[in-house]
């Protein structure tokens, strides 16, 4: 499965904004605008940038751990890796916050205030991975179905082609034996039909092309009879742009 880290980054930006804005909703409901930060603007921006980078690195680490261990069912390694990343990035965030804060920052209150955010970040990484994993599995299933269908079609062609070839070779042999003038047209018609049957592997062909080869097939079969039946094909409607699975 492709990692697609740019999509992860874009989704995390939206998630990060929504999560942090939701933290101020209780204050807004109580009539307090708690978004005010008394620190210098440069310090606020630096603190925000550091928090975003550390949070994204934790999300990225969790996502990559899922990508590496989950498909192999190494759940213990996965849990240990996520736990180590959680502790490491949380401690780095604590050190950065403590360095930029004007007042002392204690570990216990910091843990109570920020642990939930890191848990949400981890859940986001896992959910994003499972969405991508499910999409990849569905795509692989569709590709497998297409391959199976193609294999079945190839098998059917391999079964039909010898029977078709033997019948028409017998017809050509009979025409050649009687020195008929239709021998060369029969060989040319059989060559065109075989080329179409063997080398045109398109799932859909133009309806006009299919009609043309059906007419050639009928003409080739009529050579087997001394007095062939007259066959007329009536075509109605606009068939120029229509496509369908090949009959041959």
SVG drawing of the C-alpha trace seen along z (x, -y; Angstrom):
<svg xmlns="http://www.w3.org/2000/svg" viewBox="-33 -40 47 72">
<polyline fill="none" stroke="black" stroke-width="0.4" points="0.0,0.0 1.3,-3.5 2.0,-5.6 0.7,-8.9 2.2,-11.2 1.0,-14.4 -2.6,-13.3 -1.9,-12.4 -0.5,-15.9 -3.5,-17.6 -5.9,-15.6 -4.0,-16.2 -4.0,-20.0 -7.8,-19.9 -8.0,-17.6 -5.5,-19.7 -7.5,-22.9 -10.8,-21.3 -9.5,-19.6 -7.9,-22.8 -10.9,-25.0 -13.1,-22.5 -11.1,-23.0 -12.4,-26.6 -16.1,-25.7 -16.9,-25.2 -15.6,-28.7 -17.6,-30.2 -20.8,-28.6 -20.1,-30.2 -19.5,-33.5 -15.7,-33.6 -13.3,-33.9 -10.4,-31.8 -8.4,-32.1 -6.6,-35.1 -2.9,-34.5 -0.9,-37.2 2.5,-36.0 4.4,-37.8 3.1,-37.1 6.4,-35.6 6.4,-33.2 2.8,-32.3 3.6,-31.4 6.7,-29.5 4.8,-27.5 2.1,-26.8 4.6,-25.7 6.4,-23.4 3.2,-21.8 2.0,-21.2 5.3,-19.7 5.6,-17.4 1.9,-16.3 2.4,-15.6 5.6,-13.6 3.7,-11.5 0.9,-10.9 3.4,-10.1 5.3,-7.7 2.0,-6.0 0.9,-5.7 4.3,-4.3 4.2,-1.8 0.7,-0.7 2.0,-0.5 4.9,1.7 3.5,4.0 -0.3,4.2 -0.3,6.1 2.2,8.6 0.1,9.0 2.9,8.0 0.6,6.4 3.0,6.5 5.7,4.7 3.0,2.2 1.9,1.5 5.4,1.1 6.4,-1.3 3.3,-3.4 3.9,-3.5 7.5,-4.5 6.6,-7.2 3.8,-8.5 6.2,-8.8 9.0,-10.3 7.0,-12.9 5.1,-13.8 8.3,-14.4 9.7,-16.5 6.5,-18.5 6.7,-19.0 10.3,-20.2 9.4,-22.7 6.4,-24.0 8.4,-24.4 11.1,-26.3 8.7,-28.8 6.4,-29.2 6.8,-32.3 5.5,-30.4 6.8,-27.1 5.1,-24.0 4.7,-20.9 4.6,-17.5 1.5,-16.2 -0.8,-19.0 0.7,-19.1 0.1,-15.4 -3.6,-15.8 -4.1,-18.7 -2.4,-17.2 -2.6,-13.4 -6.0,-13.4 -4.7,-15.4 -2.0,-12.8 -4.5,-10.0 -6.7,-11.7 -3.7,-12.2 -2.9,-8.4 -6.5,-7.5 -6.5,-9.9 -3.4,-8.1 -5.0,-4.7 -8.3,-5.7 -6.5,-7.3 -4.5,-4.1 -7.6,-1.8 -9.4,-4.0 -6.4,-3.8 -6.0,-0.1 -9.7,0.6 -9.5,-1.4 -6.4,0.5 -8.0,3.9 -11.1,3.0 -8.9,1.9 -6.9,5.1 -10.1,7.1 -11.4,5.4 -8.1,5.9 -8.2,9.6 -11.7,9.9 -10.6,8.3 -7.7,10.6 -9.9,13.6 -12.4,12.4 -9.6,11.9 -8.2,15.4 -11.7,16.9 -12.1,15.1 -8.6,16.3 -9.5,19.9 -12.8,19.7 -11.0,18.3 -8.4,21.1 -11.3,23.6 -13.2,22.0 -10.3,21.1 -9.2,24.7 -12.7,25.8 -13.3,22.7 -9.9,23.1 -10.3,26.8 -13.7,26.3 -12.5,23.4 -9.3,25.2 -11.5,28.2 -13.6,25.7 -10.4,24.2 -9.0,27.7 -12.2,28.6 -12.2,25.4 -8.5,25.9 -9.2,29.6 -11.9,28.6 -9.7,25.7 -12.4,23.2 -11.9,19.5 -13.0,18.8 -9.9,20.4 -7.8,17.3 -10.7,15.1 -11.4,17.8 -7.8,17.8 -7.8,14.0 -11.0,14.0 -9.8,16.6 -6.5,14.7 -8.4,11.5 -10.7,13.3 -7.9,15.0 -5.9,11.8 -9.0,10.2 -9.7,13.1 -6.1,13.5 -4.6,10.1 -7.5,7.7 -7.6,8.1 -9.7,5.0 -12.5,5.4 -14.8,3.3 -14.7,2.9 -16.6,0.6 -20.0,2.0 -19.3,1.2 -16.1,3.3 -17.9,6.2 -20.6,6.1 -18.0,6.0 -16.3,9.2 -19.6,10.9 -20.3,10.3 -16.9,11.7 -17.5,14.8 -20.9,15.4 -19.3,15.0 -16.6,17.5 -19.2,20.0 -21.2,19.7 -18.3,21.0 -19.0,24.4 -22.2,24.7 -22.8,25.0 -26.0,22.9 -25.6,20.8 -28.6,19.1 -28.9,15.4 -28.5,13.5 -29.3,9.9 -28.4,7.8 -30.5,4.8 -28.8,2.2 -30.9,-0.5 -30.0,-3.4 -26.7,-5.2 -24.0,-2.6 -21.0,-4.7 -20.0,-5.4 -21.4,-2.4 -19.0,0.2 -19.6,3.7 -17.6,6.8 -16.2,8.7 -18.2,11.7 -15.1,13.4"/>
</svg>
